[in-house]
Amino acid sequence: MEIQVSVDELSRALYRAQGIVEKKSTMPILASVLLSAKKTQEGGRLTASAYDLEIGVSGTHPCEILHEGAVAIKHKELYDIVRALPAPTVVIAKQANNRVKLTCGSAEFTIVGAPAEEFPQLPQADKVSLLAIEPAVLAEMIEKTQYAISTDETRYNLTGVYCEAGTEGQGLRFVATDGHRLALSEKKLAGDFKLKRGVIIPRKGLLELRRLLGEEGAAQCQLGFTDTSCVFQRGDLQMVMRLIDATFPDYQQVIPKEAERSVSLKREGLLETLRRVSLLSIDKSSAVRCELSKGQLRLSSQNPDFGEAKEDLTVAYDGEAMKIGFNARYLIDVLGALDTEQVMLELCDELSPGVVRPVGEEKFVGVIMPMRI
């Protein structure tokens, strides 16, 4: 294998693989990226692939091919070298014993590679039915639910986002919960994913997908599902994620059907107040007391080692007074994921979950379990 490729293009290929290559795996080859060069009708194409046995990403990039071939190279070492190269193009040549020589301007590196045959084969998703979706829409759905995904590996069924068809089978709905809070985001789409049942997309794959969606000039993408995988495709980039084989809990039971008290607030004002008041809350629980009365919402916290804090917000409310406690970090997370000017805070009693809804956007629900304080 011998190719000449743009340093920027190679750097982009390695950036895409960065979060997927396994650095601490018992299989050393998973810390490598597979580079494969092949001549096509469109010209020379370099395919860069990374795979951790759960998530695979593969992208093709233009290059000038002198000799076709493939080799696996340690990702970190290669990426560090590529980011430091002094010229706009680099020549990559595979030598005897899978050593790889990189020549760029006056700089020359020779690094140890591995046979391409040792790299595990990426899952094939050629027959999956893909549906077009705007990158911004998919990115928004991820941002509005990712904070509620559980990081507790013992609760395997909660370590991803539950994905199912939206209302009346239209569009797409994402749901995430860690047992203390829940986030639901739904979007109408021009098409139907034909999901027979809900599936769970793993957290790592979802976060890597969000990173790829953030690339500049991202064109319209496609998403699809098989019985065991989620497939994302955009141009010459493809990502395949193995779905979590588990049963997601009945999240509908957690969402209160009706609220006895509803308060409309400025999202930014509530967010900044929570950040200030929570500075003196107890670290682990981040407990904040919410006291709702006519025309006022008082937020307060106290810590026996430091002191106490309180701040009042003027609200349009004329109902009965109540007190309820929440984890301030959970409220901050949900408010930070939204972008509307106003939010609706819905409360029933001190033992029932609180609900946050963005005013003017019906298809999002944030649910937070109360705390005893």
N, C-alpha and C positions, 0 to 999 in steps of 0.2 A: 504494500500500500504506500502510495506517495501522492500527496495532494498539496495544493496551495489554496489557502482560504483567508478571507478577511478576518483580522483579529477581532473586530467588533462582532462579526457574525458568530465566531467561535465562542467568544465571551458570552453572548446571548444564549447560545446552546448550553453552556456549562452553568449559567445562572439558573436556567429552567430546571436543571437536574439537582441543584444544590441541596434542596430540602428533602430529597427522596433518597439519595445515596445513604446507605447504612454505615455509620461510623464505628458501631460497637457490635456488629453482628458476628456470629460464630462462623459465618461464611465470608472470608476476606474479599471475595470477588464482588460482593454487594457494595463495597466502598468504591467501586470503579464505575466509570462511564464507558459504554461501548461506542466506539467510533467506527462507522461503516461507510465506505466510499464506493459509489456505483455510478456508472454512466447511464443516463436515461435519454429519452428523446428531447427533453427540455434542457439537457446539458448535465454537467457533473453535479451530483448531490451527495452531501455528507449527512448521514443520519446519526444523531447523538441520542443514546437511550440510557435511562437509569431505571432501576427496578429493585424494590426491597421485598419482593414476593407478595406484597399486598397492594402496592401502588406502582404503576409503571408509567413513565412519560417518554415520548419519542417525538423528536422534531427533525425535519430535514432542512438543510441549508445549502445555498449555492456554493460551489467550489470548482476549482480547476483540477481535474484528475489526470495524473500522469500514469498511475497504476492503481487499479481497483484493489480492495482488500478491507480487512477489519482487524481491530485490536482493542483490548480493554485496558484502560489506564486509570490509575488511582485519581479520583476526582479532585481531591483537595490540592494535591501537589500540582496537577495540571492547571487547575483554575488559578492558583497563586502565580504560576509562571506566565500564563496568558495575560493576566491583568498587569503584569510588569513589562511586557514586551515593548520594544522601542519603535517598531515600525508598523505600518497599517496592515501588512500581510505577513503570513507565516507559512513556511513549508513544513509539513509533517511527513516523515518518512519512517516506515516500519523496517527495522533491520533484523539481523539474525537473533534468535532467542527472544523474540518479541520485545526487543529494546526499541525505543522510539526516539528519533532525533527531530528536534524542533529547531529550525533556523529562521531567524527574524533579524534582518539588517546584519549587524556585526555580532549579534548575540546568538549563542548556540547552546542547546541543552540536550542531553541524552538521558532519558528516564526509562525505568523498568516497566514493561507492560505485561499483559497476560494474554493467552490465546483467546480469541473471540469465542471459541467453542465452549470455554468454561463459563461464559456468561449465561445465566438462565434465560430461557426464551420468554419474551413478553407475551401476556395473554392476547389472543386474537379477538377482535371485536368487529369483524367485517360485516356480519349479517345483522347487526343491531340496527333498529329503526331510530334515526336521529331526528330531533325536532329543533328548529331554529329558535334561538333565544338571544336577546340583546345582552352583551356582556355587563352593561350597567345594571340591568334588572337582576341578573344572577348574582352579581357582586353585592347588591343591596340586600337580597334575601339572606346571603351568607352572613353579612355584617349584623343583621338584625336578629340572628339566632345563635351565632357562634359562642357568644359569651355565656350562654346557659348550658352548653354541653358539659357533661360531667367529666372530670379528670380522674375519677376513682375507677381504676381498672377492675376492681371487684364487681362493679355494676356495669358489666360489659354492654348490656343493652342500652345504656344511657350515654355511651362514649361516642356518640355520633348524632347526626341530624336525621330525624324521621322525615321521609319524603313520601308524599302521596298526592293523588289527584285533588284539585281544589273543589270548591263548592259546585255541586251538581256535575261532578266529573270534569270540570273545565279548569285549565291552568294547572298550577303547581303550588303545593303547600309544604313549607318547611316547619318542623316543630323540634325544639330541643328542651331538655329539662335535666337538672341534676338532683331533683328531689326537693330542692328548696325554692326553686324558681322555674318559670317556664316562659319560653318565647315562641310565638307563632307568627309567621309571615306568609302571606298568600298573594300570588300574582295571577292575573288573567293573561293567557297567552293565545296566540293565533294558531291553535292546534291542540292535540291531545296526546299525552305520553302513553296512553293506553296501559296505565299501571293497573294490573289486576289486584295488587295488594300493596300496602305500604312497604318501603324498604328503608334501611338505615345506612347512611353514608358515613364512613369513619371520619373522626375529627381531623386526623393528620391529612387525609386526602382532601378534605374540604378546605382546610387552611392553605394547602398547596395550590388548590384550584383558585382560591381567592388571590393568591400571589400572582398567578399566571394571568388572571383577568386584569390585573393592574398594569400590564405592559402597555407602553405607549402605542397608540394607533391600533388598538385591538379591534379587529373586524368582528362582524356578527359570528357567533359561535353556535355550536349544536350540542345537544345533550340527549342521551338515551340510556335505556336500562335493559339489561338482560336479567335472568333469574339470579345471577350471582355477582353481577358487576354494574358499575356506573361508568359510562363512557362520555368523555368530553372531547370535542374536536373543534379546532379553529385553523383553517388553512392547512398548513403542513404540520401542525402540532396535534398530537393525540395523547390523551391521558386516560388510563383505565384503572379504576379503583375496585378492589374486592369489597362487596357489601358485607356488613356485619350480620352474621347468621344468628339472630336472636329476636325475641318478641318485645316490641316497644309497649310500654304501659298505656292504658286507656286514658289519654291526656284530657279528653273531653270532660271527665269527671272532676278535674281540678279547676277548670275555668268556671267561676261563679256565673250563674245564669242571669241574675238581676242584682243591681247594686242599690242599697238603701240610701247611700249618700254619694253624690257625684260633685267633684270640685274641679273647675277649670283653672289651670295655672300656666304662667309663662314657663316654658321648659327650661330656658337658660337660667332664669332666676331661681327656680327650684334646685337646679343642678349645682349652681354656685353656693347656695345656702347649705346644701347637704355636704359639700366638700369642706366648708368652713366648720360646720357643727361637728362633723365626724372626726375632726382633728383631736378632740378630747374624748372620743369614745374608747371603750376597751378594745385593744388591738384585734383579738381573735374574732370577736362577735360583731364589731363595728356597729353596736346597737344605737339606734336613734329613736327617741320617743316623738310621736306625732300627736299633737293635741289639736283637734278640730273644734272650733266654736264659731258662733255667728261672726262672719266677716273676717275670720283670722285662722291661720294655720301656724301653730308654734312648733318648731323643731328644736329638740334639746338632747344633750348627751352629758354623761358624767363618768368620770374615772376617779376612783378613790386615791390614785397616786398623783393625779395632776390637777383635777378640778372639774369644772362643769362649763358648758356652753349652751346658749339658747339664742334663737333668732325668730322673729315673727314675719310672716308673709300675709299681706292683705289679699283676701280671696272673696269671691262672690258666693257666699254660702249662708243660708238662713235656717238650717235644720238643727237637729239635736246635736249636742256636744258629744264627743267620744275621744278615747285615747287608744292608741295602738303603737306597737313597736315593730321596727323593721331593721334588717341589716342594711346600713347606709350604702355599703359597697354594691349591693344588689340593685338598689334604686339608681345609683350613679351609673351602673353598667347599662341599664335599660334606657335611661335618659340620654346617655352618651351615644347610643346606637341610633337614636331618632334624629330627625332634622326639621321637624315642624316647629312653628313658633309656640303653639299652645299644646298642652297635654291635658287629658282628663284623668284624674285620680278617683277611682271608684272603690268605696269601702262599704262593708256590711256591719261587722262588729269586730271586737278585739281578737277574736279567735279565727276569723275567716280571712282568706287570702285577699291582698290588695291587688287591684288591676290598674295598669297604666295603658292608656290608649292615646295615640296621637290624634289630635283634633283635625278632621279633614281627611283622614286616611282610615278606612274601615277595616282593612285586611291585615292589621297587626294587633296582637294582644301580648302584653307583658304581665305575667302573674308572679307575685312574690308572697311567700308564706310569712305569716307574722311571727314575732318573737315575744316572749314574756319578759318584760322589763319592769 
